[in-house]
Amino acid sequence: MKLYQFSSQQKLPISIDEAWKFLTDANNLKLLTPPELEMKVQYGTERGMYPGQLIEYTVKPLPLYRTNWVTHITQVKDREYFVDEQMYGPYATWHHKHFISEIPGGTLMEDLIHYRLPLGFIGKLGAPFVKKQLDEIFRFRESALIKHFGEYKENTNTLSNLQETQKHEILN
């Protein structure tokens, strides 16, 4: 079975503390998921995120096909990253790393997903559809986060000052 990779980045105009609080609350998954997937969190949101946490939800990845999806939070480093892995769900393998880091004027959010598709050769035929669906999901998420927090604006003064400082350090 082939291992596929998907990655995404988004800058948010919020503090790293606010980003961490929002992104580690599984109750916010519904806000970040396209409505046609009909995501419903079933279990696992009673406490904040922690290693060993199990989160169960239902999702409708295809018309007329609803499935349970259970993810296991395997790693958490406060205000830096967390990792979820599918225990049961629509993929043969799902390993999702969520990173956040502080940037001037906000937070950089990065996602790295490795996944395998089920059903062997038949699943491989569906790979372009799955890639397209992931692109659409993350475009929806980007739009939802902009609606929720506003759009990140590059601070050209800060960027210019940083470049001048770096140039000065190199020349001296």
N, C-alpha and C positions, 0 to 999 in steps of 0.2 A: 504494500500500500504506500502510495506516494504521500510525503509530508508537504503540505502547502504552508505558505507564510503570508500573513497580511499585516500591514503596519499603518499607523495613523498618527498624526500630530495635530494639536490644536493649542493655541495660546488663549488663555482666559484672563480677563481684566480683574482678577480677584487675588487675594492673598493666598499663600500656600495653605494656611490654616483653614480658610473658607473652602478651598478646593478639596482638601483632604476630607473635611467633614461631609461635604456634599457627595463626593465620589465613593466614599466608603459606606454610605447608607444605602443598602440594597432596596429600600423603599423608593429610591429615586430612579431605579431601572425602568419603571413604567414611563416616566417622563422622557427618558432617553431612547425609547424603543418605538419604532413606527407602529401606529395603531393597528394596521392590518396584521401584525404578528400576534395581536391579542395577548400580550404578556400579562400574566397574573402571578404575583409572588404568593406562594402558598405557605412557606415556612422558612424560618431562619433569620428573621430580621428583628428579633426581640432585643438583641444587644448590639453594641458596636462591633466592628469587624475584628476578627481575631483568627490566628492560625488554628485550623481544625474545624472552623465553622462550616456548616452545611447549609446551603440555600437551595430551596426547591421552588420552581415555578413552572407554569405551563406556558407553552408557546405554540404558535401555529405557523411553522416555517413554510408550509405549502397549503394552497386551498384544500380544504377537506382533510387535512392532516394536522391533528393536534397531538402534542407529546409532552410528557413531563421532562424537565431538565433539572438535574441536580448537580450543583457545582460545589466543590470543596475548596475552601480558602486554605492554600498550603503555606503561604509565606506572607508576612506583613512586616514592613519596616516603616514605623510611624513617619508620616509626612514625606515619604520617599517612594514606596512602591507596595503593591500587593499582587499576589498571583492567585488566579482561580483555575481549577482544572475540572473538566466535566467528569462526573462519576457515571452519569446516565443521561442520555439525551440523543439529539439528532446526529451528532458526529461520532465517528469511530474514535477520534481523539480530539480534544480541545484543551489547549494550554494558553492562557491569556495573562500576559504581564502588563500591569498598569503602572506607569511611572509618572511622577510629578516632580518638577523642580522649579525653583524660584527664578524668575527672569525680571529684568527691569519693567516695572509697571504691572506685574502679574505673575502668572504661573504657566509653565509649559506642561501640557499633558501629552504623554506618549503611550501608545498601545502597540504591543507586539503579540501577535497571535500565531500559533502553530496549530494546524489541524489536519486530520485525516478524514476522508469521506468514507461512509459505510458502503456496503454492497459491491466491493471489489471493482470489476471492470465497469459495471453499470454506474457505480458512484463516480468513477473517473470521467465518464461521459458528462456527468452533471457538474463537473468542476467549473466551467465558465459561468454557469448559472449561479453557483454558490458564491463565486468571486464577485459577480455583479450584485448579488443580494447583500454581501458584506459592504461593498462600496455604498450602496443605497442606505443601509442601516447607519453607517458612520457619517454620511452626509446629513441624514436626519438628525443624528446626535449632535453634530456640529451646529446645525440650525437651532435645535432645541436649547443648547447651551448659550448661544448668542441671544436668543429670546429671553432666557432666564437671567443671564448675567451681563448682557451687553457685549458689544464687539471690542476685541482687544485692539488698541491703537499703539503702533510703534511710537515711542517717544524719540523723535529725531535728535533732540538736544542731548539726551542721555547717550544715544548711540554715537553721536558725533564726539561727545566728550570722552567716551570710552575709546574710540578709535584714536583720538589725539593723545590720550594717555598711553595707549599701547605704542603708538609711533614714537612718542617721547622716550619710553622705556627702551625701545629697540635702538634708538639713536644714541642713547647714553650708556 
